[in-house]
Amino acid sequence: PIVIAGLQVNRSGREAEKEFVSFAEKLGAPVLAAPSAKGVLPEHHPLAMGTFRGAPSERELIDKSDLFLLVGFDTVEVFAPGYWDYPQKVINLDEVPHLDDLIRPEIEVVAHLADILRELSATVSSSHAWNTEDMDSYKKMRQSALFPTGEGLMPGAVIRIARECLPGNGIMTADAGSHKVLANDIWETRRPLGYLTSSGLGSMAVATPAAMAAKLIEPDTPVVCLTGDGGFLMRIGDMEVAVRENIPFVTVIFNDRYLNLIKIKQDNRSFPRLGTEFRDSDYSSVAKGLGCEGERVSTEEELKDALNRAFSSEKPWVIDAVINPDGYVASKDVRAE
């Protein structure tokens, strides 16, 4: 089998999160997580294979399985109606019944997830055909494809460096856009609710208020907000609130001068580029005008230095990262459209 974890595991509470880890370790099968469930099984765990998004590259792992075991998974996070085309049988474990026709489970169990997982852990066999070589090969393939080389500061490198600089218990919030599509796959989430985003609806400009809320709820936890230039402009007034109310978190802007995800879709369909381009603005200077600390970076070394200073600060920080948007297109083969 292959296990797909969904957001309901988080929503069900810490007991369900704990029982999920125990069940996954007892079963010994690979685990993919929906974007909003990243970190339910900490992503440095040997069984954690990354994010489940319906990308073509996931077939390398999925095709080796004979069964999907869905745990608290809502298809709205990943698939459009009619898109699910996997031949494997499905067992669905959830706290609400599965009512749409996208997936037809062979077996469905509806109850409190902690209770289901506890009972399964007591009875399930760990015998299966998976081996560590298959899982390690899959993870290496994904990582190599997600970090294409190119001139300037690549978006994948920004995500990697932010993860390296953020302490292990930190929280990351991701806005809608091309950078979030990459962050879904690249960002290693090491704790439940350590990755906050709008997944099913993909609401733009959610990352800044989410970061502020996370910092208010966990004031001693470092928080980083990954947002695009378009999303930042929609919520720029929140930075004045963060200064006034003393809410110190770090914002990294993927400054590519475009609404890039829309631009890519226009290009893919041979449409003219309309309403997607910005002028080259220095958002760090704007942030300083609002009372934040700010810095503009264009190299990996500059980004590392700025992030390390930002995470040791007690003021809101805005890092304007001028990136090469070609990195989004180059990593396309591992992502769902």
Protein Blocks (a to p, Z undefined) as FASTA:
>chain_A
ZZdddfklmmnojklmmmmmmmmmmnopacdddfklgoklackbfklgbjaehiaklmmm
mmmpcbdcdehiafklmpcghkaccfbdcddddfbdcfbfkbccfbdcdddfklmmmmmm
mmpccbdfbdfklmmmmmmmmmmmmmccdehjdfklmmmmmmmmpcfkbccdddedjklm
mmmmmpccfbehiaccdfklopghklmmmmmmmmmmmmmbccdddddfklmmmmmmmmmm
mmmnopacddddddehpafklmmmmmmnopacehkaccdddfklmmmmnopacdddfbfk
lmmmmmmmmmmpcbdcdddddddfklmmmmmmmpcZZ
